[in-house]
Amino acid sequence: MEHAQGTDAGIVLAGRYRLGDVLGRGGMGKVWRAHDEVLHRTVAVKELTAGLYVAEADRAVLHARTQKEARAAARITHPGVVTVHDVIEYDDRPWIVMQYVDGPSLADAAKESGEVEPREAARIGLHVLSALRAAHDAGVLHRDVKPANVLLARDGQVLLTDFGIAAIEGDSTITRTGELVGSIDYLAPERVRGGDPGPASDLWSLGATLYSAVEGSSPFRRTSPISTMQAVVTEEPPPPLRGGALTPVITALLRKDPADRPTAQETERMLLDAMEGRKPRAAQAHVPTQRLSEDDLRPFFAPDGSTAHLDRPLPPPSVPPYTSTPTTRRSPGRWRTVLLVVAVAALIGGAAGLVAMKAAGDSGGTTGGATGRSTAGPAPAPSASAVDDQAGASEGKGDEPAPKDLPDGWKRVTDPEGFSLAVPEGWERQENNGQIDYTPDNGAHRLRISLDPQPDFGNSYAHMQSIEKDLAARLPAYERLTLEENVFRDRPGSRWEFTWVESKDFPGPRHGIDQMYFAEAGGPEYAFYMTGPEEDRAETLKRFETMLRSWEPPARSG
């Protein structure tokens, strides 16, 4: 047989394994479907094609790696690890005979569908994690966890394969000085830097694998190996847009410092939460919230408590934000509607508005099933007249904030949710899909007030960046005017101003402005969004500043 011609189907290896069609191939070799003519079963056979075209010294290293793969896999007894049946010599090369898995790899499945649903990705991640824990317990590091090495059997089983570059405790290394082995965009940062890998390195690769599953692309792949390695070491991945409850788990696993990543046991609990549709709260411990000292903020305080733009930006967040789907709990004294601004949707072919995340509500909600999601609906919205009556009855009395020199034609209202602010005469309260608006014309001009008691972001600036990424891709003629960190009410905040062209409910150029801030470190986070026609921009900005100066948050309950 000519080496240059490779291997032909139909060849029988070791007198028993008849090669069939090729199941897959990569830079190091290819995998054949084969028939074991002794046990009459289908097997997979891995051929090391790279050994055909390298120098003798390199071939010896490649062969040693293949043999090491067999030894590594043989040390692990776990249903989620592809079983190695045999290692044979043929054509002066080692071949590995393995368990045949009827189904695609995770890479192929994601390529075919474009993405994997987050709860299914979490289920897959649990199986891979279980296999990794068994490997680590056996003293084996995989070192090449990636979508192509995760096999999805058609019966639902998930298996981890290709321990070809595994590090085995007590075994000598077969890599050479300065050589990086593995798929670069799935290598943990410490490995790219040349450090010794550990179990946390495999968990980092699992995080990158899950990111690729839900997003359909690698988070760090760039145009060259060097730029990819630089991204792995120095850049944060873009926030997953389709990760749902799995997003915080991915974020936690992709921490640059191995010590900051969750343990395998912690990861298991978080993946279980994500698989069942619950927000993995434990992930927050691995995603730092940016905290700024009073000395850091003092130069930027506004004397009247209004928005103060910074002459220089605050330090950037050290970890990217993530978006998830928190559960809705209802407790007395908390806002009862779905409020927090997270993205502009329904802007194409609909009125300008902001999609909301879930916040807290009243007691008595029914928790639905294992997901922990509340099935209770939002509290009935009071009528606009009831809001005005309440505001008028209490304005300037008792605990109601004073008018504070409101401009002519303005009034102060106390919202049923507990906050207070000034709005122009004629602006009435509306509850639109669980969101609180004040508007004079059913939304053409509008103020929206939102709250998240337990934010998923380290700071408001990171939150806005995440929103903009989604918005910019979906709004016709979107243009950012400003997006910057600032200080609001002596607290870190951010401000965002933009334009776009609406097509349906309020057709024509539109203008939007958004202010967010954290009332305390870690939350709650408040957001104020105002929109109107672009031709009214100057008046919109003037109104927005007046409303911000008049803002009084809900009183804290004891």
N, C-alpha and C positions, 0 to 999 in steps of 0.2 A: 504493500500500500504506500503511495506517495504521501509524504507529510503535507505537502502543499495542497493536496486535494482534501485534507481533513478526513473525517470519518463518514462512512456511508451507512444509511439505514439498512437493516437486515443482517449486519455483522453480529456474531454471537461472541460475547465476552465471557471468558472463564468457562466456556463450554455450557453456559446456562442462560445468560442475559442477552436476549435478542433485541437489538435496538429498533425502535420504531420512528415516530416523528419527533421533531424538536419542539420542546415545550417552551423554551425561553433561552435567551442568550444575553451575555454581557461582556464587559471588557476582559474578564478573566477566563471565561469558558461558556459552555452551554449545557443545558439540561435536556436529556432525552427521555421520552417515554419508552419503557422497555418491558419485555415479557420474561418473567422468570420461568423457564421451562422445566425447572425441577419442582417448584412449589406451585406452579400454575397461578401466578398472580401478577398484577401490573406493578411495576416499580419505576422509580425515577433514577436515572443514572447521570451523574455530573461528570462531564468531560473537561479537563483543563486544557483548553485550546491555546492559552497564552504560552504554554511551555513549548509550543511548536516553533516559535519565532524569536526566541531569546537566546542569549549566550548560555553556555553550559553552566556557568556559576549562577546566573539568574534562574535557570531552570531548576537547579538544585533547591533554591530558596522556595520557588513556587511549589515544587513537589512536597517539600517539608510542610508548607502551609496546608496543603490538601490533606496530608496525613494527620496534621494537628487538628484539622476540622473534625475528622472522624473520631479522634481521641476525645475532643471536647464534647461532642454530641453524645458520645458513649458514656460520659460521666454523668449525664443528666437523665434522670428518669422522670418524665413528665408528659402528660398527654398533649401539651401545647408545644412540644419540641419535636420537630421532624426526626423520626427514628432512622439511624444509620444501620443498614443491614449487613453491609460488606464493604471491604476496600480491596480492590484487585489491581494488578499490574497489566497493562496492555500498551503496546507500542512504546515501551520504555517510559510510560507515564502511569501515575496512580489514578484510578477512577473510583468514585464513591457511589455505592448503590444505596438508595434511600427509599423511605416510605413515599408512595405516590399519593399526592393530594389532588383530588378531583375538584378543581376550582381555580379561580384567578388569584393573582397576587393583589394586595391592597393597591399597589401602583396601577395595575391594569384596571381594577374596579373603579378607582377614582378617575382614571383617564376616560373610561367609557361613559361614566355618568356625569363627569365634571366636578363632582363633590360627593362626599358621603354625609348622610344625615347625622347631626351631632350625637344623638343618643346611640345610634349604631356605631359611630366612631368610638364612643366611650365604652361600649360593649367590647369592641375589638381591642381597645387599649387595655381593658381588664385582663383579657386572655394573654396578651403579650406580656403584661406586667407579671402575671402568674408564672409564665415561662421564664422570665428574667429572674424572678426571685428564686426559682428552682436552680437556675444556672449559677446564680451568685452563691447560693447555699452549697453548691458543689465546687465552689472555688473557680468558676469560669465566668469571665466577662465576655460578652458577645462582641462589642466594639464596632459593629456595623448594622445596628438596628436602623431600618429604613423601610419605606413602603414595599419595595421590591422583595424584601425578605420576610414579609408577613403574608402568609397564604390563607385564603378564605375558602374553606371546603364548602361544597354545596349543601351539606347537611348542617351548616352553621358553625362548625368547628373552626377555630383559628389556631394556626400553627406558626411558630417561628423557625426559620431555617437559616442555613449558611453561616455556620460558626467558623468559616475559613480563616478569619483573622483573629479568632478568639484568643484572649490571654488566659492561660491556665495557671493557677496558683502552683508554684513549685516547678514550673516548666521554664526552660530557657527561652528567651525571645528569638524569633526568627525574622525580625525586621532589622534593617541596617541603619546605622547612624544617619540621622537627617531624613529618614524616609517616613512619609505619612501614608498609612494604609487605611482604606475605607472611603466611603463616599463623602467628599469634602463638606458638602452642605448639610450633612447630618452628623458631622463630628462635633463633639463638645468643645467649647473654647479652650479648656485646659489641655486637650489633646492637640489642638492646633498650635498652642504655645509650646508644646513639647513636654508637658507635664505627664506624670503617671496617671493613667485612667483608674477609675474606681467604679463602684456600682452607680454612683450619681451620674457618671458619664453616659452609661446606658440609658438612664432615665431622661437625660437631656435629649438624647437621640429619639426616645419615645415621644417626647414633647414635639420635636420637629416633625416626626412622622404623623402625629395626630393633626398638627397644623396643616400639613399637606393634604391629609385626608379630607378635612372639612373645607379647605380653601381651593383645593385643586392644583396647588403649586407650592414649591419649596419656599420657606420663608427667607432663606439666605442666598439662594442661587443667583449669581451675577454672571457677567459676560466672560469671565476668565477665572481660572483656579485661584489666582492671587487675590482678585477682588472678592471672590467668594470667601476665602479664608479671612480676609479683613472684615467682611461683614459679620462672620460668625463671632469674631473676637470683639469687635467694637460697636456694632450696630444693633439696635433693638428691632425685632421683626415688626412689620406693620400689624396693627391690631386685627385679629381675625374678625371678619364681618359676618361669617356664617356659623360661628362656633357655638352660639347659644350658651347653654349651661356648661359646656365643655371649655369655653374660653378661659376662665380663670385657672383651670387646671393646666392648660397649655402655657399660660403666662408664668405660672409658678415653676413649671418644669424647665422653662427656658431662661431661668436666671443664670447670669454669667458665672457667678461664684458657686461652685458645687455645694458649699456650706449653706447657701441660701435656698437650695432646692428642697422640696419635701422628700421625706424618706419614702421607701417603697410602701410601707404600711399606711402612711398618710395619703400617698397617691391613690392607693386602693380605695380608701374611704371617699376621696373626692370623685374618683371615677364612678363609684357606685351611685353617689348623689347625682352626677351628671347623666348617667344612664337612665335614672328614674325621673329625670326632668327637674331635679331640685338644684338650686344654686349651691355650689360647694363653698360654704362660708369659711371652711378651714383654709382655703386658698389665700384668704386675705392676709394671713400671717406671713406669707411668702411674697407679698406684693407691697412694698413699702409705701406709706403715705408721706408725701413731702411735707416736712414741718419747717417753718421759717420762724426765727426768733423775732422778738419785738424789735431788737436793734436792726435786724435785716429790713423790717417793714417801715420803721419810723421815718426815713427820708421821703416816703411816698404817701404818708397819711394826708388825706384831704381835710382841711379845717372844718368844713361843714358836713363831713360824713358822706359826701357825694362821690361819684366815680372819679378816681384820680389816675390818669394815664401815666405810665412809667416812662422815665427818660431812658432807662436801660431795662432789659428783660430780667425777670427773676430767673434763678437757676432752673435749667430744664429738668423735667422729671427723669429719674434714673431708670424707670421701668415703664414700658408702654401701657396705655390704658386698656381695659377690656370691657366689653359689653356682655351682659348676661341677662337672664330672665328670672329676677327674684320672685319669691313667693309673695302673695298678698295676704298680710295678716291684719286683723281688725281689732283695735283696742281703743278704749275711750280716750278722748282728748287728743287723738291724732287726726290728721287730715284723712277724710274718708274716701277721697276719689283718686283715680290714677292720674299722677301729676307730672313727674319729672320729664323735662325736655331731653330727648336724646337724638332725634334726627328729624329733618324736614321730609315729610312724606305727603302724599296727596297734593303735592304742589303742581305736579304735572297733571293737568286735567282736573284740578280741584282748587279750593280756596287755600290761601297761604296759611299754614299751620304747622305745629310741631307735634310729632308722634311722642307719646308719653311712655315712660317706664312706670313700674308699679311702686306705690308707696303704701303707707299704713292706713288702717281704717278703724271701724268700730268693732266691738265684740259681738259675738253671736253668729259670726260667719261659720259656714260648714266647711271643714277641711276635706278635700276630695282625695280619697285613696292614698296610695303610697307616695304620690308626687308631692303631697303637702300643699297643693294649690288650693286656694280658697274658691269655693263655688258660690259664695255670696256675692250678689251684685252690689254696685255702688249705692250709697244712700240717695234717696230722691233729691233732685236739685230744687232748692227753693226758687220761687218765682222772682223775677226782677223786682217787682213791687215790694216783695217781702224784704229783699236786700235793702232797698231804699228806705223802707219803714224802719228797719233795724238800725241802719246807719243814722237816719235822722233822729231817732229817739235817743241815741247814745252819744251823738257827736258833741265833743267838748265836755262830757260828763263822766264822772267816775274814773275808770281806768282808760277811757278812750283818749288817744293822743290828741293834743291840741292841734288846731288848724295849721299852725306854723306858717303864717303869712301866705296862704294859698292865693294864687292869681285869681283875678275876677273870672267868673264863669267856671270855677272848679269847685268840687265838693270832696269831702273825705268820707270814705265808706269803710265800714267794718264788715269783712266777708264772713259768712257763716263758718268758714274754716279757721277763723281766728286772727288772720292778718288784717292789717289796715293800710290804706294808701289813698292818695288823692287821684281822682279821675275828672275829666271835663264833664260838665253838665250834659246830660243826654246819653252818656255812656252807661250801658246797662250790663248787668251780669248775665252770662250765658254759660251753660255747662254743655260742652260739645264732646261727645264720646268720652265722658269722664274727665274732661279738662276744663279748667276755669278760665274764661275769657271775659274781658270787658270791651264792649264795642258799641258804636252808635249806629252802625249800618249793617248789622248781621255779618261782620267779618271783613269788609273791605278795608276798614281801619280797625286794628285790634291790638289789645294787650293780653298776653298770656302769662300767668304766674304759676310756677311749678316748684315742687319740693321732692327731694329724695332723702329720707331720714338715714339711709345707710348707703352712701354712694359707692359705686363700683370703680371709681377712678381715684388716683392719687391726688389730683388737683383739677380745678376747673379748666385750666388751659389744655391739659391732656384730653379732657372730656370733649372740648370743642374741636380739637384736632380730629378726634375719632368721628365726630358727627360730620365734619366738613368732607372727609374722605368719601363718605357715602353720598352726601348731598351733591357734591360737585359732579359726580358721575350721572346724576339723574335730573338735575334741574336744567331746563333750556336756558342757554346763554348765562349760566352762572358766572358771577365775577366777585371775587373777594375784594372788599375795600380795606378792611382791617381785620386782624385777628391777633390779639396781643394780651399778655398778662397785665393785670393792674391790681389796684387795691380798692375794695369797696367795704365801707364800714369798718375800716382798720383790719380787714381780713383779706388774704390772697384771693384774687378773683381773675376773671378774664372777660374780654369784650370782643365781640365779633360783629362786623357789619358787612353786608353783601347785597347784591342785586341779582335779579333773574327776570325772565319774561314768562308771565302766566298766560295760559291759553283758554281756560274755560270760565270758571265762576267769576273771576275778576280779571279779564284779559288785559294784557299790556304789561309794560315794565313795572316791576315791584321792587320795594326796598325793605330790607329786614335788618333789625339790630337786636342783639342778644347780650345780656349781662348775666354772668353766673358768679357765685361766690360760696365758699365754705363758711358757715357761721362759726364752726369750731373745727379744730383738727379732727379729721375723720368723718365730719358731717355734723348736722345735715347740710345738704347743698341746695341752695335756692337758685332759680333761674327766672329771668324776666325777658320776654320776647315781645317786640312790637313790630308790626308790619303795616304798610300802607302803599299807595301808588307812588312810584318814583317821583312824580311831579310834586308830591306833597312832602318830599324828603326833609326839607328844612323844618316844617311844622312837626313832622314825626319826631325828629331829633329833639326839638324843644320840649314836646310833650313827654318824651321818654325821660329826659333829665329831671323834669318836674316830678314825675312819678317816682323815680329812684330816690330823690331827696325826701319824699314823703313816706317812704316804705317803713312800716313797722311790722316785724315778724310776729307770729303767734306768741303769746305769753307762755313761758315754760310752766308745765305742770309739775307740782311737787312730787 
